Amino acid sequence: MRSTVIRRTAAVAASVLSLALVAACDSSDSGTDEAKASSSASSAASSAPSESPAATPLTAAELKKASLTTADIDGYSVKTPGKGDVYSQATVKIAKTACAPVAYALSGAPLGKPSVTEQRQLTSKSKASSASASADELESAYDVSVSLVTLSSYPDQAAAEAVLKSVTDAGTACAGGFTAKADGEEEKVTKLVTDTAPKGADEAVALTATAVQDDSTGPMKVVVLRKGATVAYFTAINVASFISGKDFDFPTEIVDAQLGKLS
């Protein structure tokens, strides 16, 4: 999907290109601001629903307070994306209805009907920061992750649980990929695999999509987790990985920081 995260890689690429030109008069791409196929049941990434009492939905003020800031996580810049940088269900069209939950999640568009939503864009800081950067440092500059975190508070816990179930079911049903349109532009996911979900939430699901953007094919990852009646969607792409097509590790530190603020 051409989610906010994927669209932002163009700006990320431009930043790293500029750095490379200054440091080594060499052309490159990447930097900006704020899987393993398995069809067996043992590879399911969704944890079992919590048996704890239903939680009270967060208010708009509480959800905003729970959203990440640059002070909450080392090595990242955090900002609120602009209106033109985010998608909604209305702007993501998909013919295969069963795959819609994953298409929305990859785009950072909250599922269902949340009462209130907050979004933050996180960009990891480049390791190459000066004109004296070595060739290895310039290569590491491509190792930049861009993530979109969407926090949605639902009217009740049942509604939040339904979101997790729909994403989990779609991850299984759409392993062979799907095609969608985001803002009228056709985008493709050629493969979808289930990953190990992070711990600490009431339930969670993790997926890696092989996405096609223009002439590039690479991985992007999405984690959807529930804490009470709040659902957090994390979409991540690593610029170096998208350029090379190689897999990358999901930035779990972002999930850890967000869960810390939701606890």
Secondary structure, 3 states (H helix, E strand, C coil): CCCHHHHHHHHHHHHHHHHHHHHHCCCCCECCCCCCCCCCHHHCCCCCCCCCCCCCCCCHHHHHHHCCCHHHCCCEEEECCCHHHCCCHHHEEECCHHHHHHHHHHCCCCCCCCCEEEEEEEEECCCCCCCCCCHHHHHHCCCCEEEEEEEEECCCHHHHHHHHHHHHHHHHHCCCCEEEEECCEEEEEEEEEEECCCCCCCEEEEEEEEEEECCEEEEEEEEEEEECCEEEEEEEEEHHHHHHCCCCCCCHHHHHHHHHHHC
